[in-house]
Amino acid sequence: MARPPRDVPKARKPRRSSSFLLLLILCLLVVATACAVFAERVRELRALRAVGPSWFFPSRVYASDFPLTAGQLLSAGQLEAQLRARGYHAARSPLGIPGTYASTNGATEVFLRGFLDGHDPDGFGGPERVRVRFQGLQVVAVDRGSGLAGASPPDLEHPPRLEPVLVALLFDKNRVRRSWVSIERVPMVVQEAVVASEDRRFYQHIGFDLRANARALARDVRAGGLREGASTITQQLARSLFLGNQRTLARKLAEIPLAVGLELLLSKRQILEMYLNGVYWGQAGTVGLGGVAEAARWYFDLPVDSLRLTQAATLAAILPAPNLYDPFAHPDEALEHRNRVLDDLVVAGKISPALAASAKAEPLGVHQGPGPAERYPSYTGYVRDVLDQKLSKDASRGWGLDIFTTMDAVGQPYAEYELSRRVAALGRGLQGAFVALDPRTNAVVAMVGGLGLRTGDFNRATQARRQTGSAIKPIVYAAAFGLGERALTPATVVSDSQRTFGSGKNAWTPRNYDDTYHDQVTLALALCRSLNVATANLVDEIGAGTVASFADRFGLGRFQAVPSIGLGSNETSLLALTNAYAVFANGGTLREPSPIRVVVDGEGKELLRPPKEAESVISPALAALMTGLLQDVVRYGVAYPLRASYGFERPVAGKTGTTNDFNDAWFVGFTPQLVGGVWVGFDRPKSLGRAAAATALPVWAGIMSALLRDAPALAFASDAEVQYVAIDPWSGMLPDSAFCQSMSVPFLPGTAPQIYCSEASRFGEEAYPPDSLYAPDSVSYQSGEPESAQAPPPAENPELYPDSTNPTEDDSMPRIHPRGAGRSGIRR
């Protein structure tokens, strides 16, 4: 009997096909992802927001423009200074050349250059003629005339203005000048010359020229290395964006797929635009030249729009070997190669043989343009730091930004010159810093971070933090006057009797500058004369925490709420302190200081403007009161030499500050047009030997006098918001000429005292004649220029901090004789 057949097991199907399919899908995903990443990378590069091996665009920093509008306060002298700062020169009327001006009776004619180099959203256009008419110190009309035949039309959507001034380029480590221009701005003759010379079949191939690359590859293999290029324009672009400039066979092979990818993603016009903006074009002194715009500026001192046939051929001739064909270093070689480019244009059918022959007869015609702008390192370094915080760490050095700042083209060089000259006159080894702000906007119009600075040096205006000394006292008194229902007034009296705060190791006994003390003084006099003990007693009354809170509100950061806070034991920067004083000048509002007007990228997209919002710190009335009191500090207080010795006659408010052992000297002051702060000292703290009235004050006077030269001397508008009342500076009562002194003091309406001082209120003290309030102090200052007004060290003493027994503050002001009868504490 036959056995039943066994079940034969089914053979398993091989899994090779499924694995292959999975691998294929995986590969396709990888390729798709790589293509997507590549496409995004190209998009970023087009937007100038990413960098490749040769794709860094330094940012261009411009000083402020200067709009011309009817109604603005402006003198003819100020306008002329702004014109000279931009290189305008006087000429006869009628004007025929941009960059000239002519002064006539009551008017100034200007042929404006216009502004086409950057993407300024506040004005962009060609040259035009304007006539600025003055009446006194005000512009009454700005008449606009014609432009320049053949040039770009003027910008009629914005007021006419003096153009921004290029002051610096912010480089990456490669230090290559490169700026972006659209392909529309590159003349067709330039495009044709480059294509005819570099890649004649550019518009026919798909990224690489098969015949040319095969021929070059065969020769390279035979030679055992890279000997012949034959790269297309697209391959050269791919190399600069992704590969670098290493001459290897592997890099040469890698160019091809990248070039094809670029061809798939971009049009020929876009590829040529990127190539013309990115290609290396030689050296401009210590920096490289990248892109056609910078090449046009360096070799011909012309905007790229103005290039003609021979200039286009010269630029194309330089490209293959910029060092060999440098027309300044090797004019014969450059001329010979330029003529070969003209022949290439004939072969390409772009020009006729006759035109080529005519062009060959012309000289090279090169004219070296301006070198790299690297002026004002403190200011431009500050700009770079701000952009690093607001945008990105690489933005200022790689995105090709146009950075339009608020730097005053006249004021910044004045500030650098005057700070250096006047600090050097005070003694060897000293350093200083200066900041000027526009009180209306908190725009930084000038900044100097030290003497003899270079790019990258330490900026003492923004980076150094030092004790403020008595320069902090206006914040203390603003806190006292801003306590709401408990608010004090300038007539409030406070004890100026010496006392010890704390006990044991924390004991602290402040002293006045001349070891003279008073039973009581008004707050107006205490601030005016910078009395240390009175201020310490005031802080004790209102609370150190209250003062610390006000300091934070004024943008000074979190101060330690210690008894010595009112005498300047905390540290801050010059910029922050100057900006705090701008609160008084700006009606009680705080804004972040900024050197930026507007920042745009290489395509004109606006990236950054300072915020317009302002924070209300104190009321406008309190700001007006403090402005009036700080004017008194200059009239007959610690800043008295500002007028008496240093010749600063215009209305001004401010306060000096001197720290322990005269280590730091400050003065921060403001006029209706400008807030300025100066610091003088040694980097490693040691005694200046003199206080701020003899160090910081003359430096400030010299700089601010230069910055405000020719500007109208305006009164403070806030003076109308306060009521000036004569009071006795010791009792705070209304004066009786037979018994009391008289000091004119600002008050908020309705807060002035109503009681007259009398014989009974003399407290047994002898009366002093009223004019003794203004009598000169025992410390005399000579009149004349600040550097000649070097008095012997005043008999003044620094304020005490808990670890010191040396007082500080200067007594270079008129003497006020004390009154009082043993009273202490605060009387409202």
PyMOL commands that set and color helices and strands:
alter all, ss='L'
color gray80, all
select helices_A, chain A and resi 16-46+76-85+183-185+188-198+210-223+233-243+249-265+268-278+292-300+304-306+309-318+331-347+353-360+377-390+395-398+411-426+469-481+484-486+504-506+523-528+532-542+544-553+563-567+574-585+620-636+641-644+660-662+692-694+696-707+717-721+759-762+770-774+786-788
alter helices_A, ss='H'
color red, helices_A
select strands_A, chain A and resi 59-63+66-67+89-90+100-104+107-112+128-135+138-144+161-162+165-170+176-178+280-284+287-290+402-405+431-438+443-448+466-467+493-496+518-522+571-572+589-590+596-600+606-608+615-616+653-658+664-670+675-681+723-727+743-747
alter strands_A, ss='S'
color yellow, strands_A
deselect
rebuild
show_as cartoon
